[in-house]
Amino acid sequence: MKALSRHRPKWISRRVALAAVVLAAMALPAQASFERGLEKTLGKQARDAIESQYDVVKKGPAAEYVERIGKTLVEVSPRHDIEYTFKILDTEQINAFALPWGYVYVTTGMLEFVDSSDQLAGVLGHEIAHVAQKHSLDAFKQQFWASLLFGVIDAPATLLTVGQVGTTLYLLRHSRKDEQEADGLGAGYSYAAGYDPSQLSAFLRKLDEEHGRKPSTIEVYLSTHPTGERRQQRLAELPEVNRKNADVATHVAHAFLARHLANQAVVEYRRVIELAPDRAEAHAGLARAYAKLGEPEPAQQAWQRAEELGLRDQEELPDLPTASAPPVVPPSAAEEQQVEQARAAAERWHSQVKEPVREIGNRAKSLENSVQGLARRMSMTGALGSPTLAGERVMEKAQFTLYMIAETSDRVAAVGEGLQAKGDGAAEVVQTIARDSAAPATTVDRAQWTALSAEVAAGIAGAETQAGGIRQQALQAADLADKAASQLSSAVSSLPSAMNVFGAIDRSFAFLGLAEGEVDEALRNAHSALELSGKAMAALRRWRAQELSWRLSAAYLDTPPAHRRALCSMAGAMTGADPDALAGAEGGFGAGLVHAVTAAAESQESPPGNETSKPAEAREAEQNRQADLMLKLVLADVRREAEARRQWQGSAASPPAAVEKPAPAQEAN
């Protein structure tokens, strides 16, 4: 939040006379310039409002990656008369939204939630479609017109604050028709840009599942983007998602290969060959995917079949590895002992944090309930309207205070989950180590397994010394947020009397002064709560980068040696790291990625001559956040690659089953 970097929030005092512009745009629909001016004004005012309330992650690998995906999608969208911007908002809420004039936002909570780059592309494509079709602009005009009809807004004198514009556009619920149109167009953009459009449906299924387990962080997204089985069914019926269409499956397979997702490309090319056994380009693509994975025999076989089918291709199959596999050795007693020490550390951690996790979770749930109750009461109070600028100012302060309490609630919950996740990550890594290191392996891999086991044990020991302080910070933040919620509740009770335009003026201002004093005190406590919860989150993010490093190194070592070059190429394409450097990184693949991502974040945060623009602690916190976000995205794609590898290796023993040849399929739009 912006308030983290200041002692007090910067209240928005500017006001914009939008009513006349809106009415002109609605009265003169034939004048495109009027509507264009309205869209530009609304978009910029809403941008200012949103960015005054949230910290924006403007630089670094994660921000660049989101922008890269977004710009790729924009290139295949129909609207190019505006300049799109893609930004990350630092909040635990799982959300993505678009404002008029091409301002697209995704939260850090969303980046941690998605299971692949394809899901992220589906989410961004959906939001780009809202911009391209001007859905937010149309919805705002309709809401404004309805307000005039019902007398909620006093029309020619209407003045909307920047905050009101931003909140209105942020919380606008798109119609079912608009959502359906954005789904279809967004899937089409994803398909055309080289992403898997079926992953948007997978994302929605996960949202529905997660909403039952952890509703608070998803509530805002679901309030403006309703899901459900019918929406998922409509997505599944889109032509770009129909993988029984050989043309569609071929297009997706080519896209996977271009993004270095060789295992997913193998699965998709094999699907194509089941549908169209005589398609030469599918056999050639399968050969290239196998070659990228360092699998010479199946690559040669697939290429030979492509040539038999009359392959017309100017390219040749890449050189294939011919070196024999290095010798393997069984585990030593010392290695087995190191694995057991790491396992014992993970079990000890789970035992120690069980009670703190429960305690923190209960406090977060209590805060969440308070926030929901306050939100309902403030919504009813806000509907009364305020006849004075002072009343409007108090309502803005109250809304901002409620936001800070809600964000603290989410952070306190995230602290509890982070304590749990530390042990879960260690246990998962140890399980992988125990399984793979028990089998014969090369001496190089053995050394890396042993080093990773020692790193896990040492990491848990170091975290144990900090866990108590983090727990205390989270509980103190919850105490302050509770106090702020109580003060805000008292203030909200006074506001209806203060806003009573028919009452005595001196009495109204007396109530207003009382309410503002309580809101100011609540604001101070909410700000302190947010700062404390932010410190706890900063420590957790250092842990998270370490934990993700363990998981990535374990995933690398769990990958067949011949496939590791492809894994490094994929990670390098996502992060800009040198694949060769990742393969030979000191400390392992995960440590190499952490170093590359952190170095990139540091170089962008502190350009030459500006190294001291921020305190060292703040720079470190931002770099850890960047590493956290980017490594999570890489790990998500690494895991999907591992799932695809197990899928095709499990079916590689037998050739694809013959299927009835489908009728000629048309290319998807």
Order of alpha helices (4+ residues) and beta strands (2+ residues): beta-alpha-alpha-beta-alpha-beta-beta-beta-alpha-alpha-alpha-beta-alpha-alpha-alpha-alpha-alpha-alpha-alpha-alpha-alpha-alpha-alpha-alpha-alpha-alpha-alpha-alpha-alpha
